[in-house]
Amino acid sequence: MKTVFILLLMFLITLQLNGQNITGEWYGLLAPQGEALRITLDVEQTKRSYKTTLYSIDQTSEGFEMKRTKLKDSTYTTKAFLGLFGYSGILSEDSIKGTFKQFGMEFPLVFTRNEIEKPVFKRAQEPVLPLPYYTEDIKFANNSDRDTLAGTLSLPDKEGKYPVVILISGSGPQNRDEELARHKPFLVLSDYLTRKGIAVLRYDDRGFGESTGCHECATTADFASDVKAAIEYLKSRNEIDIDNIGLIGHSEGGMIAPMVASENSDVGFIVTLAAPGVSLKEIILKQNELISRAEGESEEKIAMDRSITEKALNMIAAAEDVDVLEKQLSKYLKKEARKNKELIKKESDVKEYVNSYLLEYANIWMIYALNYNAAKYFEKVQCPSLILNGAKDLQVDSEDNLPVIEKAFQDSGNKEVKIIEYPNLNHLFQECNTGSPSEYSSIEETISPTVLDDIKTWIKSIMD
């Protein structure tokens, strides 16, 4: 009778779990690498199973329609196309407790029925209201792509005529504050410069925040066209000194600034922060090597990963069709992953490894960027230029990139160039220990005050 009782109890528990309602909206907070992203699941009942739409509401208003959703007993699982990311958790009466997976990494994630307010992480350098200057939320059109960019224009005063800089963000979808790792570098930079008499325009990347368009469909050239549209907008403002329109670009923005300046006489000066000078392939390989070493990976695994990544990048650079590229990369990476047991310990992890590669590298942005020649554009820049890099930058290594940029300017004959390498700064221009991206969010400083002062002083000097 005892055995029968246990079986009956298990049967009743299963009925109770299956009777729970998983449909509707669930709210969770994901914290990858110090970020704090609100994730919403919208689960619908279908004839045979369930359908899930995932929203990362702090990144975009568009939802990701998941391709596979299951609820078996109390276990809920959902995966995106190609398994590029997914979630698995245990359903209870008022929560789903589980794990979010992406790029081979796992993050704990709990969903409840309660909506979550966006977490606020206040840093010491961020401005406090009321501001001693004028700000205006604005929109301007990129007529070539029919997109509308939304941003903020900061002016030292509502009246007057001021020099201005356009802030150009790094790779990946960024808002007007370039918010990442619980920091807002562009907010801090904008605040500092505006207080010093320099107007600033910063805007949400296309397809992100309040800006329209498709971010994942765009290349570096498309982002450059957004900057050109920003210049045209500023020329229509009476408060702007159109003879002193400058560009400040960070990381990929440091690629875009010389691209635009080399083709547009309206650009009076540029400032690059961690700009690439060598090819993107070299940057990716060196970046992976430096970060892996800082995170304690073995030299054997670092060398193995470099070999595989280099071959994969060569395939991507030569690609003409993304769909064909995905098949070629998938075949190659599966072969390498199964051959190198040091790289992938479990056979079940091969697919996840391949999918993470496809998500990160198999796209039109990467195909374009791998064929981009940064030095060519620096050679064509004739306006005053300030080039900055941190010696502990593990993402755009100063030792490799600064000499190439310096030579490009020497070849061009441009004498109005200043290059500064900061001995203890990382990719975000924070004072740091190792330079690893894993440190970014734990550092209180958003941007080194020395860097802020150097940018302001240099801009003022070229206008004297």
N, C-alpha and C positions, 0 to 999 in steps of 0.2 A: 504493500500500500504506500510505503514511503516513496518508492521510485515513481509510482503513478502520480503522487501528489506533486513531486518536483517537476515532472514533465508537464502537468497541468498548469502549474505556476508559471513555467517558462512560456507556455502557450498563451496564457493570459497577458503576460508582460509584452509579448510580441504583438498581440492585438492592440494593446494600449499604445505602444510606440507607433504602430502603423496608423493608428487613428489620430495621431497628432497632426496638426495642420502646419505644413511647412510653407504653404503658399503665402504670397504677400511680400512685404519689404522687410529686410534685415539690415542692421547697421553695425559696422565694425570699424576699428582703428588699426591700420597697418603701420608698423614702424621699421622700415628698412633703412639701414645706415644712418640712423638718427633723424630720418624724416618722420612726419606724422601725417599719414594720408587716410582720409575717411573713405571707406569702401561700402557701397550699398549693393545688396543682392535683391533682385526682383524675381521671385520664383512664381511661375504659372503652372497650373495643372494642364496637361495635354491628354489626348485620348489614351496613350500608352504609358506615359511617364510624366516628366516635368521639363520645363524650359526655364533657363536662368539667363538673366541679363545682368552683367556686372558693371557698376559705375564707380570710377575713381573720381569723385566729385570735386576734389581739390586740383585735379589736373585737366579735366575736360568734361563738358556736359554730355558728350556722346557716350552711349553705352556699348559694352562689348557683349555681343550675343554668343554665349558659350555653346559649344557644339555637342556637348555630352553632359547630361545630368542624371544622376541616379540617387535613389533613396531606398536602401536595402536594410531592413530592420531599422536600426537607429542611425545608420551611417549614411551621411549625405556627401556626395562627391560631384564636382563639376569641373570641366576642363575646357580650355579655349581651343581654337583651331590649331592643329598640329601638336596639341599638348604643350604649347609655349608657356602657359602658366595655368595653375589650377588650385583648387581648394578641396580639402577633405575634413569633415568634422562630425562630431557626435551630436545628434539632435536630442534636446531635452524639451521640457515644457516651454521654457522661455529663453532658450539660447542654443547656439550651435558653437561648440568648442572644438577647434581644430587647427590646421596648419595650411598656410598659403605657400605655394612653391613656384619659384621662377628662377631662371638662370642657374639651376642646380642648387639654389639656396632655399632654406626653409625658414618661415617666420610664423610664430604663434599668432592666431587671429581668432577672436571671439565675436560672434554676431549676436545681437539682441534685437528686440522690437523697438528699442528706444533710440530716437534720433540723437546724433552726436554733434555738439557744437565744435567748430574748428578750433583745435588747440592753438593757443597763442604762446609763442616763445619769444620773450622780450630780451634783446641783447643790449648791453650798455651803450653801444654806439648808435643805436636806432633813435631817431628823433622823437621828442615828446611834444604833444600839442600844448599850447598853440604854437604854430610855426611862425618864425619872423620873416616870412616871405610868402609870395603868392603862388598857389598851385591851381591847376585847372585840369580836369579830366577831359580829354579830347579824343577825336577820331579823325583818321585821314584815310584816303582811298589809295590802293595800289591799282590803278586803272588797267595795267597790263594783265594782271591776274584776276581782276574783279574782286579783290579782297578788301576788307575794311580792318584797319589796325586800330586798336584802342589803347590809349596810354595816358600818361600824366606829363604835363608841361609845367616845370617849376621855373619861376621868374623871381629875381631878387626883389622886384617890386612890380606892382600892376602897371605902373607907368615907367617909361624909359626905353632905352635900346641897349640890348645886351649881347655879348658873345654867347654862343650856345654850343653844347655838345649833344650828340645822339649816342645813347648807350646801346651796344650791340651784344647780345648774350651769347653764351657758349652753346654747344651742341645739345640736342634734346629739347623738348618743349619747356619753355621757361616763361614765367610771368614777368611783368614789368620790373619787379624787384629782384629778378634772377634768383628767386627763393630756392635754396637747397641746403640740406644738412642743418636745418633750423637757423639758417642765416639769411639775410637779405642784403647781399653786397651792393646791388644797384640802388637800393633805398639809401644806404649809408653814403655811398659815393655821391648820389644826387643831392642829398641834404648838405653834405660838406661843401660841394662846389657852388651850390646856390647861395649859401651863406657868404661865400667869398666873391660874389658878384658875377657868377657864370650861370646862365640859364641851362636847363637840362631837359631833354626829351627822352623818356624811356617808355617802352610799350610792350604789351603782351605779344609773344610770338604768334604768327599766323596759326589758326586752328587751336589756340590755347587761350584760357581766360576769356576775355571779352572780345578777342579778335576772331574774325571769320577766316575761312580757308581750310586747307588740309595740310597739317604739319608733316605727316608721314609720307605725303606725296611730293614733298618739296626737296630741292637740292640746295647747296650753298649758293648757287647763282640765283635761285628764287628768293632766298633770304636777303641777298644783296639788292634785289629789286625792291624789297620792302624798305631798305635803308634809303634808296633813291627816292622813293615816294615820301619818306619822312623829310628829306631835304626840300622837296618841292612844297610840302606843307609849311615848313618853317619859313620859306621865302615869302609866303603869303601873310605872315604875321608882322604887324608893325613894330612889335617889341624886339624883333630880332635884328642884330647887326649881320646882314647877309654876307659881309666880307670876312666874317669870323665864325663860320660854321665848321665845327670839328666833329670827329668820330672817335669814340673810345670803344674798342672791341676787346672782349675777353675770350680767350681760347678760340673756338671757331669764329667768334666775333672778331678776333685778331687776324683771321684769314679774310674776312669780309671787308674790314676797314681799308686795307690796301687795294683790294679788288675795286671797290667803289671809287677810292681816291685816284686810282690810276686812270679812270675813265670819266671823271666828273670834275670839272674845273671849279665847281661851287664849293668843294671841300677845301677849307683853309689849312687844316692840320689834322693829324691822326695821333692817337695814343693806343698802343697795343699792350695788352696784359696777357702774358703767356701765349703769345702768338706762335703758331707753327712756322718753321722755316724749311725744314726737311719734308719729305713726302709723308703722307698720312700712314703709309705702310710702315715706314721706319718708326713713326711716333707710336703706333699701336704695339709694335713688337717690343720697343724699349719700355713703353708704359707697362705692358703686361709683365715684363721681366723685373722692373724695379718694384712694382707693387707686390708681386709674388714673393720677391726676396724679402721685402719689408715685413710681409705677413708670415715669414718663416718657411716657405716652400723649399723643398730640396732642389739642389742645382740640377740633378738628373731630370726631375719633373719640369723645371723651368726650361731646360734645353729641349725636351720633348715637345712641350707646348709651343715653343717658338717655331720649331720645324713644321709642325702641323699648321699653325696659324699662318705662317709665311706662305705655304703652298695654297692654303685656302684663299688668302688675300690676292694672290696672283690670279687665281681663277675668277674672283669677283671683279678685279680690275679689267679683265678681258671680256667680261660678260656683256651681252647685248639684251638679254631677256631674263627677267627675274624668275619666271617660272622654270625655265630651263636651268638656270643657275641653282635653284633650290634642289632640283633632282641631282645635279652633278655634285653639289656640296654634300648632300645627304649620303650619296653612295661613297664618296671619298672618306667622309668623317666616320661613318659606320665601320668601314674597313680599318681605319687607323685606331679607332677606339677599341675594337675587338683584338687588334694585334698588340696593342700596348696596355698590358694589364696594370702597369704602374699608373697609367692615366685614368682608367676606368676599372675600378675593382670588381663591380658587379655587372653581369650581363644585362640586368634589368635597367641599369642606369644609362645604357648606350643611347637609347632613344631620347632621353631627357637631355643628354649632353649635345646630341646633334641638333635638337630643337632650339636649345639656347644659342647655339652658333647661328642658326638660321635667323632667329629673331634679331640678333645683334648686328649681323653682317649682310644678310641677303636682302638688300633693299636699294632703291634707286639713289638715295642719299649717299650710301657707301660707294656705289659704283662711280658716281660723279667725283666724290671726294678723293678716292684712290687715284684718280687721273688728274687731280688738281696740282698745279705747280706753284707753290707759294712764292718761291724766289722770283719767278717771272713777274709777279705783280708788284713785289717790293722794288724791283728794278725800275718799274715805270712810275713810281711815286716821286713827285717832285716837290710836294709841299713839306713843311716842317713836320718831323716825326719823332715821337718819344716811344722807345721800345723798352718794356719792362719785363723781367722774369725773376722768379725765385730760384735760388740754387738748390732748394729741397723740393722742387716741383717734380713729382713722379709721373705726372700726366703729360706735360710738355717739357722735356728735359732741357734745361738751359745750356748745358755743355754741348749738346748736339745742335740746338736750334739757333742760338744767338750768333755764333760765327757765320752761319749761312746767311742770316738776315743782314749782318754787318757787311759781308762781302757784296750782297746784292746792292746795297746802298753805295758802296764804293764803286761798283761797276756803273751805277747810274749817274754818278757825279753829284748826287744830292749831298750838300755839305751841312744842311740844317737838320742833323740827326743826332739824337742823344740816346745812348744805350746804357741801361742800369741793370746790374744783376745784384739781387739782395741775398746775402749769405744764408739767412735762416728762415726764408719764407717758402710756403708751399704754393700749390696751384691757385688757391684762393687769396694769396698774399697775406696769410696769417703767420705770425710767429709760431713755430711748431717744433716738435721733437724729431719725428721720422719723415714727415711729408706724406705719409699714407692717407688716402681718402677716409679711412676709418677713424682718423683723428678729427676730421673737420668739425663735426657736431659737438665734440667735447671741448673744443677751444672757445673761450668766451669772446675773444677778439674776432671781429668780422673782417676788417681790413686794417693792415698796419697803418698807424697814423703817419709814419714816415712816407709811405707810398702816397697817401692822400695829399700830404703837403708837397711832395715832389711833383705830382700832377698839376696841382694848382699853381705852384711857382713857375713851372715850365710854360704853362698856357699863358700866364700873365707876361712872361718874359718875351714870348714871340710876338706879342701884340704891342710892346713898347716901341 
